[in-house]
């Protein structure tokens, strides 16, 4: 019997004046990541829903996480839609929060969330029909590619510091040698293609030094969240107290790495989609969207100084060429 599979997506309307007022109250004494790219809305969420309905019709439930605001287009009475406000599942001592990390690290507390779920950000889109086996194996294990690398620090505002924290707590709880010995076939899987050689090259390193992170929707088991909270409570608790993203945080990538280390994953090809930067990869964005030539894509908002309105119009036109019909999630 196939397990029920849910999907979770958080969304924020950075233009909501009430949200802005509450955020402003906490900005004054905060040194976290306050950049506008963390919150601005490109108006593309309807295409996310259209992609889910067209590509993943088997999804059991969509858990739509929000501070309290909702997109104007949303059909709030859809039987597959569960609208979740932060206060519905995040412990009160962590609220209010403007950090994606606090929002993500408490997902296991979502009422009604199935054991098997896909976590997707609102800047990721499903472009091709995908069945359950793309995300989970027959025995219910999340499909993923455990490909090792070496973490590199390229900028002070990036995510490398947070990834380093994830790796620290992973290595505190697992011995790399024992992990790989226990599941050799998963670490040296032919599913990885030539990238399997990365794991061969990294064999001499005593600890895990990094993984390929694809910035795309990822399959998880809810029980992994509970396990990580049990083993790493203090750092997760500390992260959730930060009102904004901080270099001292861990994030939900720790849960993904944890699945690698405890063997609760099934090897799959790393070629699962494309990561594209708005304002940099526009030609590829147009080509991939209009031709639906990738299973999944991430449209990353990395630069504050792009011509926002121009780029927004451009991307909207691209999506309209393939997702012009309303989904049942729209009024």
VOKE-620800 format. One record per residue (C-alpha): x, z negated, y; residue number from 1. Coordinates in nm, 2 decimals. Layout:
BEGIN
SITE    east      up   north    n
SITE       X       Z       Y  NUM
...
//
This chain:
BEGIN
SITE    east      up   north    n
SITE    0.00    0.00    0.00    1
SITE    0.14    0.10    0.34    2
SITE    0.18   -0.18    0.59    3
SITE    0.00   -0.18    0.92    4
SITE    0.23   -0.08    1.20    5
SITE    0.18   -0.18    1.56    6
SITE    0.36   -0.06    1.87    7
SITE    0.45   -0.28    2.16    8
SITE    0.52   -0.15    2.51    9
SITE    0.57   -0.35    2.84   10
SITE    0.48   -0.20    3.17   11
SITE    0.52   -0.31    3.54   12
SITE    0.36   -0.17    3.85   13
SITE    0.64   -0.22    4.11   14
SITE    0.39   -0.12    4.38   15
SITE    0.15   -0.41    4.32   16
SITE    0.16   -0.61    4.64   17
SITE    0.06   -0.94    4.47   18
SITE    0.33   -0.89    4.22   19
SITE    0.58   -0.82    4.50   20
SITE    0.48   -1.14    4.68   21
SITE    0.54   -1.35    4.37   22
SITE    0.87   -1.17    4.30   23
SITE    0.98   -1.22    4.66   24
SITE    0.94   -1.60    4.63   25
SITE    1.20   -1.61    4.36   26
SITE    1.44   -1.35    4.49   27
SITE    1.58   -1.57    4.77   28
SITE    1.77   -1.80    4.55   29
SITE    1.85   -1.56    4.27   30
SITE    2.17   -1.36    4.19   31
SITE    2.03   -1.17    3.89   32
SITE    1.96   -0.79    3.87   33
SITE    1.72   -0.72    4.16   34
SITE    1.77   -0.34    4.18   35
SITE    1.46   -0.13    4.25   36
SITE    1.53    0.08    3.94   37
SITE    1.43   -0.22    3.73   38
SITE    1.07   -0.21    3.85   39
SITE    0.96    0.12    4.01   40
SITE    0.69    0.31    3.84   41
SITE    0.71    0.69    3.79   42
SITE    0.34    0.74    3.71   43
SITE    0.42    0.87    3.37   44
SITE    0.25    0.61    3.15   45
SITE   -0.05    0.83    3.07   46
SITE    0.19    1.07    2.90   47
SITE    0.32    0.78    2.69   48
SITE   -0.03    0.73    2.56   49
SITE   -0.08    1.10    2.51   50
SITE    0.24    1.12    2.31   51
SITE    0.14    0.82    2.09   52
SITE   -0.20    0.96    2.02   53
SITE   -0.07    1.30    1.93   54
SITE    0.25    1.20    1.75   55
SITE    0.16    0.86    1.60   56
SITE   -0.22    0.87    1.51   57
SITE   -0.16    0.62    1.23   58
SITE   -0.06    0.34    1.47   59
SITE   -0.28    0.03    1.40   60
SITE   -0.27   -0.13    1.74   61
SITE   -0.10   -0.08    2.08   62
SITE    0.00   -0.41    2.25   63
SITE    0.03   -0.33    2.62   64
SITE    0.22   -0.60    2.80   65
SITE    0.16   -0.65    3.17   66
SITE    0.21   -0.90    3.45   67
SITE   -0.16   -0.86    3.52   68
SITE   -0.20   -0.52    3.68   69
SITE   -0.32   -0.22    3.48   70
SITE   -0.29    0.16    3.53   71
SITE   -0.59    0.32    3.69   72
SITE   -0.64    0.57    3.41   73
SITE   -0.64    0.31    3.12   74
SITE   -0.95    0.29    2.90   75
SITE   -0.94   -0.09    2.85   76
SITE   -1.22   -0.08    2.59   77
SITE   -1.02    0.13    2.34   78
SITE   -1.04   -0.03    2.00   79
SITE   -0.67    0.02    1.93   80
SITE   -0.56   -0.13    2.26   81
SITE   -0.46   -0.50    2.30   82
SITE   -0.39   -0.58    2.67   83
SITE   -0.15   -0.87    2.69   84
SITE   -0.06   -1.06    3.01   85
SITE    0.26   -1.25    3.03   86
SITE    0.07   -1.58    3.04   87
SITE   -0.11   -1.49    2.71   88
SITE    0.21   -1.52    2.50   89
SITE    0.51   -1.63    2.70   90
SITE    0.55   -2.01    2.71   91
SITE    0.45   -2.15    3.05   92
SITE    0.80   -2.30    3.12   93
SITE    0.94   -1.94    3.14   94
SITE    0.68   -1.82    3.38   95
SITE    0.66   -1.63    3.61   96
SITE    0.93   -1.40    3.48   97
SITE    1.06   -1.07    3.63   98
SITE    1.31   -1.02    3.35   99
SITE    1.26   -0.78    3.06  100
SITE    1.46   -1.01    2.84  101
SITE    1.21   -1.29    2.86  102
SITE    0.93   -1.05    2.80  103
SITE    1.10   -0.90    2.49  104
SITE    1.24   -1.21    2.33  105
SITE    0.90   -1.37    2.29  106
SITE    0.73   -1.08    2.12  107
SITE    0.68   -1.27    1.80  108
SITE    0.43   -1.49    1.99  109
SITE    0.19   -1.20    2.05  110
SITE   -0.14   -1.29    1.89  111
SITE   -0.23   -1.04    1.62  112
SITE    0.10   -0.86    1.62  113
SITE    0.16   -0.71    1.27  114
SITE    0.48   -0.80    1.07  115
SITE    0.59   -0.43    1.11  116
SITE    0.60   -0.30    1.46  117
SITE    0.78   -0.05    1.69  118
SITE    0.91   -0.17    2.02  119
SITE    0.91    0.10    2.29  120
SITE    1.00    0.08    2.66  121
SITE    0.78    0.26    2.91  122
SITE    1.05    0.51    2.98  123
SITE    1.05    0.64    2.62  124
SITE    0.82    0.91    2.50  125
SITE    0.71    1.05    2.16  126
SITE    0.74    1.43    2.16  127
SITE    0.68    1.54    1.80  128
SITE    0.45    1.44    1.52  129
SITE    0.61    1.15    1.33  130
SITE    0.48    0.97    1.02  131
SITE    0.53    0.61    0.92  132
SITE    0.84    0.70    0.71  133
SITE    1.03    0.79    1.03  134
SITE    1.02    0.42    1.12  135
SITE    0.98    0.23    0.80  136
SITE    1.09    0.28    0.44  137
SITE    0.85    0.26    0.14  138
SITE    0.95   -0.10    0.09  139
SITE    0.87   -0.19    0.45  140
SITE    1.22   -0.21    0.59  141
SITE    1.29   -0.08    0.95  142
SITE    1.48    0.25    0.95  143
SITE    1.79    0.24    1.16  144
SITE    2.15    0.36    1.18  145
SITE    2.40    0.08    1.17  146
SITE    2.69    0.26    1.32  147
SITE    2.98    0.05    1.46  148
SITE    3.19    0.12    1.77  149
SITE    3.38   -0.07    2.03  150
SITE    3.19   -0.21    2.33  151
SITE    3.32   -0.06    2.66  152
SITE    3.28   -0.21    3.00  153
SITE    3.24    0.07    3.25  154
SITE    3.06   -0.10    3.54  155
SITE    2.98   -0.44    3.68  156
SITE    2.60   -0.38    3.69  157
SITE    2.56   -0.24    3.34  158
SITE    2.43   -0.39    3.02  159
SITE    2.77   -0.43    2.86  160
SITE    2.79   -0.80    2.94  161
SITE    2.46   -0.87    2.78  162
SITE    2.56   -0.66    2.47  163
SITE    2.88   -0.87    2.45  164
SITE    2.66   -1.18    2.44  165
SITE    2.45   -1.03    2.16  166
SITE    2.76   -0.96    1.96  167
SITE    2.90   -1.31    2.02  168
SITE    2.59   -1.47    1.87  169
SITE    2.58   -1.22    1.59  170
SITE    2.94   -1.30    1.49  171
SITE    2.87   -1.67    1.52  172
SITE    2.61   -1.64    1.25  173
SITE    2.75   -1.38    1.02  174
SITE    3.09   -1.29    0.87  175
SITE    3.13   -0.91    0.89  176
SITE    3.33   -0.89    0.57  177
SITE    3.05   -1.06    0.37  178
SITE    2.78   -0.86    0.54  179
SITE    2.93   -0.52    0.46  180
SITE    3.03   -0.63    0.11  181
SITE    2.67   -0.73    0.03  182
SITE    2.52   -0.40    0.15  183
SITE    2.80   -0.14    0.12  184
SITE    2.55    0.15    0.06  185
SITE    2.38    0.07    0.39  186
SITE    2.69    0.06    0.59  187
SITE    2.85    0.37    0.43  188
SITE    2.53    0.57    0.40  189
SITE    2.55    0.95    0.39  190
SITE    2.24    0.94    0.62  191
SITE    2.48    0.88    0.91  192
SITE    2.66    1.21    0.86  193
SITE    3.00    1.22    1.02  194
SITE    2.93    0.91    1.21  195
SITE    2.96    0.71    0.88  196
SITE    3.33    0.75    0.94  197
SITE    3.30    0.52    1.24  198
SITE    3.22    0.23    1.00  199
SITE    3.53    0.33    0.80  200
SITE    3.75    0.32    1.11  201
SITE    3.61   -0.01    1.21  202
SITE    3.67   -0.18    0.87  203
SITE    4.00   -0.35    0.98  204
SITE    3.82   -0.54    1.26  205
SITE    3.74   -0.89    1.16  206
SITE    3.42   -0.91    1.38  207
SITE    3.15   -0.68    1.49  208
SITE    3.27   -0.52    1.81  209
SITE    2.97   -0.30    1.90  210
SITE    2.70   -0.06    1.77  211
SITE    2.56    0.27    1.87  212
SITE    2.26    0.19    2.09  213
SITE    2.02    0.48    2.12  214
SITE    1.78    0.35    2.40  215
SITE    1.49    0.47    2.20  216
SITE    1.19    0.31    2.02  217
SITE    1.31    0.08    1.74  218
SITE    1.13   -0.04    1.43  219
SITE    1.13   -0.42    1.37  220
SITE    0.99   -0.69    1.16  221
SITE    0.83   -0.99    1.34  222
SITE    1.00   -1.23    1.10  223
SITE    1.33   -1.13    1.24  224
SITE    1.23   -1.26    1.58  225
SITE    1.14   -1.60    1.42  226
SITE    1.47   -1.61    1.23  227
SITE    1.68   -1.54    1.54  228
SITE    1.49   -1.80    1.74  229
SITE    1.55   -2.05    1.46  230
SITE    1.93   -1.98    1.45  231
SITE    2.00   -1.91    1.82  232
SITE    1.73   -2.11    2.00  233
SITE    1.95   -2.24    2.28  234
SITE    2.07   -1.91    2.41  235
SITE    1.73   -1.75    2.38  236
SITE    1.57   -2.04    2.56  237
SITE    1.83   -2.02    2.83  238
SITE    1.78   -1.65    2.88  239
SITE    1.41   -1.69    2.91  240
SITE    1.45   -1.94    3.19  241
SITE    1.62   -1.68    3.41  242
SITE    1.36   -1.52    3.64  243
SITE    1.57   -1.20    3.66  244
SITE    1.81   -1.02    3.43  245
SITE    2.15   -1.20    3.42  246
SITE    2.49   -1.13    3.27  247
SITE    2.45   -1.46    3.09  248
SITE    2.15   -1.33    2.89  249
SITE    2.10   -1.19    2.54  250
SITE    1.83   -0.93    2.48  251
SITE    1.63   -0.78    2.20  252
SITE    1.92   -0.58    2.08  253
SITE    2.03   -0.91    1.91  254
SITE    1.73   -0.87    1.69  255
SITE    1.83   -0.52    1.60  256
SITE    2.19   -0.63    1.52  257
SITE    2.05   -0.92    1.32  258
SITE    1.85   -0.67    1.10  259
SITE    2.18   -0.49    1.03  260
SITE    2.37   -0.81    0.95  261
SITE    2.10   -0.96    0.71  262
SITE    2.04   -0.62    0.54  263
SITE    1.68   -0.59    0.64  264
SITE    1.70   -0.23    0.74  265
SITE    1.70    0.11    0.57  266
SITE    1.97    0.37    0.67  267
SITE    1.85    0.68    0.85  268
SITE    2.00    0.96    1.05  269
SITE    2.12    0.86    1.40  270
SITE    1.97    1.19    1.54  271
SITE    1.64    1.03    1.64  272
SITE    1.60    1.15    1.99  273
SITE    1.77    1.20    2.33  274
SITE    1.87    0.98    2.61  275
SITE    1.84    1.16    2.95  276
SITE    1.92    1.04    3.30  277
SITE    1.67    1.14    3.58  278
SITE    1.85    1.33    3.85  279
SITE    2.15    1.41    3.63  280
SITE    2.01    1.57    3.32  281
SITE    1.72    1.76    3.48  282
SITE    1.79    2.09    3.31  283
SITE    1.79    1.92    2.97  284
SITE    1.48    1.72    3.06  285
SITE    1.29    2.03    3.13  286
SITE    1.41    2.21    2.82  287
SITE    1.35    1.92    2.58  288
SITE    1.01    1.82    2.72  289
SITE    0.86    2.17    2.76  290
SITE    0.98    2.28    2.41  291
SITE    0.91    1.94    2.25  292
SITE    1.25    1.99    2.09  293
SITE    1.33    1.62    2.03  294
SITE    1.13    1.35    1.83  295
SITE    1.17    1.09    2.10  296
SITE    1.32    1.08    2.45  297
SITE    1.42    0.82    2.70  298
SITE    1.41    0.91    3.07  299
SITE    1.64    0.66    3.22  300
SITE    1.61    0.56    3.58  301
SITE    1.97    0.49    3.66  302
SITE    2.02    0.58    4.03  303
SITE    1.84    0.44    4.33  304
SITE    1.93    0.72    4.56  305
SITE    1.76    1.01    4.37  306
SITE    1.48    1.19    4.56  307
SITE    1.21    0.99    4.40  308
SITE    0.91    1.19    4.50  309
SITE    1.07    1.52    4.41  310
SITE    1.19    1.40    4.07  311
SITE    0.85    1.25    4.00  312
SITE    0.68    1.58    4.07  313
SITE    0.93    1.77    3.86  314
SITE    0.89    1.54    3.55  315
SITE    0.51    1.53    3.58  316
SITE    0.50    1.91    3.57  317
SITE    0.72    1.91    3.26  318
SITE    0.49    1.67    3.08  319
SITE    0.18    1.86    3.19  320
SITE    0.31    2.16    3.01  321
SITE    0.28    1.99    2.67  322
SITE    0.05    1.69    2.73  323
SITE   -0.22    1.84    2.95  324
SITE   -0.52    1.70    2.76  325
SITE   -0.64    1.35    2.82  326
SITE   -0.60    1.10    2.54  327
SITE   -0.88    0.87    2.43  328
SITE   -0.68    0.59    2.61  329
SITE   -0.78    0.74    2.94  330
SITE   -1.11    0.70    3.13  331
//
